[in-house]
Amino acid sequence: MAPSTKQREREDAAGISGIRAVQTALFLLVLFLIPVLTIFSPKETTSYYENRSLAEFPALSSEAVLSGGYMSALEQYISDHLFKREPLLRLATRLDLELFRLPVISDVVVTDKALLPMLAWDEAGLAPDALATMTASLAKLNGAVEAAGGRLLYVGIPQQRSVMRAAYPAYLNNGGAALSETEAAFFGALSENGIAYINMLDVFWENYAPYYTATDHHYNLLGAYETYLQIADYVSEAFFPVQAVGPESLTFAPMDVSFLGSRNRKLFGLYPNGDILYGYTLSEPIEFDRWDNGEPVESTVFSSWGKNTYVYYMGGDIGETIIRTYRDDLPNALVIGDSFTNALETVLYLSFNETRSLDFRHYDAQTVYEYLEAYRPDVVIYVRDDTSYLSTDGNGNLG
Amino acid sequence: MVFSSLVFLFLFLPVCLALYYAVPGRFAGLRNFILLCMSLAFYFYGEPRLVWVMLLSILMNYISGRLLGGDRPQGARRAIMVLSVVGNLSILFFFKYCNFVIENLNALGASLPLLNVVMPIGISFFTFQAMSYVLDVYRKTAAVQRNIGYLALYITMFPQLIAGPIVRYSDIALEITARTHSLRQFSQGITRFCHGLGKKVLIANAMGLVADEIFAASAGGLSVHLAWLGAISYTFQIYFDFSGYSDMAIGLGKMFGFTFLENFNFPYISRSITEFWRRWHISLSTWFRDYVYIPLGGSRCARPRQIFNLFVVWLLTGFWHGAEWTFLLWGLYYAALLVLEKFFLQKPLEKAPRFLRHAYALLLVIAGWVLFRCDSVSGALLYYRQMADFGALLAPDLRVLYYLREYGVQFVLAALLSTPVLSMARKFLESRGILRFPALLSALCVFFILFFVVLSLLQSSYNPFIYFRF
């Protein structure tokens, strides 16, 4: 027999009040359980995938409270340490990547071919003032290097987004026009000022695939090795003889872990790719000693801990690194630059007696001019990526 | 502190609920005391240095109310009311409008120094609430509140403190002293709060990102496509931001046993500007209607006087939103439209096809939001020029494609939820017996929204509330 209307209404009412009770209980459970679990869960100090330190619990002071700084810091702390934060963020990224298929996630442009940086629509093109400033700065450096008895070689390396600019969707700015305009004007200015340079875009442009990965903004070790060969050729032709270690003496070997490129790291490594991180072995090893920031360290150019990222090369960014091979008949080199020098240094030392590397983002004991005066290298190799040619930040600011 | 923040969701709200409900229902006064303390803490968290302004406002209006409640001649009562209104408006003027006046006097040749003042959060809202109390007591439509704690609770109650709705004292006077709590009401509050949270975090914030980028780029030149997309995005942002906040306030109110009046009723489905203002920010428009328009004579006077009244009300409405010429012009824009509709367009509009009336209202509203959103009148004029560049319609702007791909889900949700289509669909499906367990579905939706809100809050620190500046 079918239930009467009143009976059905009563049943509905009973069901609804049951649902209400469950809804309320679950809501309160979420509201109370998450803070409790957050308080009692172990606290991380860094976020690996975000590549940053997590907020510390703010210190209470009347000044911090009255300025509102305490509240901001508290919010940051809660956001950074919420229970299961990382799995939740990973899930959110997976949803964006696979369900919503967003073209841009966490400022990373996701394409079938590569992960690329999101660029502003109104990204500035050539800045004449910045060009003049940088040219003057490099001319000054060139003079100082020569005064110290050495030669300066500027090496321009295209970033991954530069060689893969065609991979951008048509509806996004690929920055190509601005890069090309700056590149042409910049290397023209170097020529006019008699500064020796290599523009690696000329080498990589036609066939970049072997030298870059889909998910990292650097070149790979093969790209660094190609750059090393170009440097050795140039130095031999223009400055003094240098013997490069050729492919017959060096065997590249892929690492047995999957590579986590810098852009994929922002996506929790969820972007599917076939990127490979390479190491190499020499048929005739060259003995050397190494110092980082004045302290002796293990004699290796490969990191023992960052085996799945670009940090594998030289162990990441270090203020000052010295590699001595004790071959006094070879020249001494000083390398200045950002992380692009890391992979390069793993092979560059093969051709020099001593190779020193400075990263002025992390080194402030001396200015470059004081260092040159004291060290007097035979060659200074100044490495910049093509998005930083005119930048006076970090290693672009040589004083 | 904003409702759509992890600190509110997982610290303030659970602590507040725990303390409130730890007190047995028979100790209503203690519950009110806890709610007052938590409301003051809520305000202090966001405005630690200027909490005294709100306390001053409470004290001033409490004294005014007490004085008005005595057995005094009408002239004295009127004087007290006027003094109180002047006092409230003076505080508002000092913090919100003083520098605007000085800047404009300086533009006319004066050389007055700007004051070093910061506008307290929510001052427009709590000042208007406080004034409504004094005015209601003066009109004898509300009884004097002798308990300063209760009056303070009315003015400071955190659900509606910083972004409304503007709750009238007479609407909740009884609930302050005697209100009921039920599972039904609490559960409805949860649902409403989560709906508002979703509107704010999942839709308004995304629309805000689009609008902010496009409006920021407008000085450098926009295509007609992008200009319209920016205007539409902002139209969605302001609705979902503000109505989302109102939903959260209403929901939180229910959790603590209060019933706040609705503040929005699908304004973008309006078929005239007059109808739009019956559906948009209802608590503000009714406040001005009851405390300004009607006392000025309302519609029961000669046409010129009616027009004057409308312009006064809308000038004040615009000015209430901010001390900028754009807000003043925005108010006057609506005054002009309402006058036109009232005296000239009413009949033609009634005869026009329905879709045309919708389009008419929506286009004018969008145009109004452009003026509201731009930082200057010249910026707004430039933006309008870009929106009117119809000659360039055939030259596609690929950036529009990016925004639609990146925020397509949010645009679709925004368009759908701006209309009552979902509730209509639900009713239809229920009536046909297709939707068997609507309450269960609704409950599931709540947790679905809450889950995505937490994901979104973790993902992004972009979380500004538009209405904080008012």
Boltz contact constraints between the chains, C-beta under 6 A:
constraints:
  - contact:
      token1: [A, 16]
      token2: [B, 439]
      max_distance: 6.0
  - contact:
      token1: [A, 19]
      token2: [B, 439]
      max_distance: 6.0
  - contact:
      token1: [A, 19]
      token2: [B, 440]
      max_distance: 6.0
  - contact:
      token1: [A, 19]
      token2: [B, 443]
      max_distance: 6.0
  - contact:
      token1: [A, 20]
      token2: [B, 183]
      max_distance: 6.0
  - contact:
      token1: [A, 20]
      token2: [B, 187]
      max_distance: 6.0
  - contact:
      token1: [A, 23]
      token2: [B, 187]
      max_distance: 6.0
  - contact:
      token1: [A, 23]
      token2: [B, 443]
      max_distance: 6.0
  - contact:
      token1: [A, 24]
      token2: [B, 186]
      max_distance: 6.0
  - contact:
      token1: [A, 24]
      token2: [B, 187]
      max_distance: 6.0
  - contact:
      token1: [A, 27]
      token2: [B, 190]
      max_distance: 6.0
  - contact:
      token1: [A, 31]
      token2: [B, 14]
      max_distance: 6.0
  - contact:
      token1: [A, 32]
      token2: [B, 14]
      max_distance: 6.0
  - contact:
      token1: [A, 34]
      token2: [B, 10]
      max_distance: 6.0
  - contact:
      token1: [A, 35]
      token2: [B, 10]
      max_distance: 6.0
  - contact:
      token1: [A, 65]
      token2: [B, 48]
      max_distance: 6.0
  - contact:
      token1: [A, 66]
      token2: [B, 48]
      max_distance: 6.0
  - contact:
      token1: [A, 66]
      token2: [B, 49]
      max_distance: 6.0
  - contact:
      token1: [A, 71]
      token2: [B, 45]
      max_distance: 6.0
  - contact:
      token1: [A, 75]
      token2: [B, 7]
      max_distance: 6.0
  - contact:
      token1: [A, 78]
      token2: [B, 6]
      max_distance: 6.0
  - contact:
      token1: [A, 78]
      token2: [B, 7]
      max_distance: 6.0
  - contact:
      token1: [A, 79]
      token2: [B, 6]
      max_distance: 6.0
  - contact:
      token1: [A, 88]
      token2: [B, 455]
      max_distance: 6.0
  - contact:
      token1: [A, 88]
      token2: [B, 458]
      max_distance: 6.0
  - contact:
      token1: [A, 89]
      token2: [B, 458]
      max_distance: 6.0
  - contact:
      token1: [A, 92]
      token2: [B, 455]
      max_distance: 6.0
  - contact:
      token1: [A, 92]
      token2: [B, 459]
      max_distance: 6.0
  - contact:
      token1: [A, 102]
      token2: [B, 406]
      max_distance: 6.0
  - contact:
      token1: [A, 103]
      token2: [B, 405]
      max_distance: 6.0
  - contact:
      token1: [A, 103]
      token2: [B, 406]
      max_distance: 6.0
  - contact:
      token1: [A, 104]
      token2: [B, 406]
      max_distance: 6.0
  - contact:
      token1: [A, 122]
      token2: [B, 220]
      max_distance: 6.0
  - contact:
      token1: [A, 170]
      token2: [B, 398]
      max_distance: 6.0
  - contact:
      token1: [A, 171]
      token2: [B, 398]
      max_distance: 6.0
  - contact:
      token1: [A, 171]
      token2: [B, 401]
      max_distance: 6.0
  - contact:
      token1: [A, 171]
      token2: [B, 402]
      max_distance: 6.0
  - contact:
      token1: [A, 172]
      token2: [B, 402]
      max_distance: 6.0
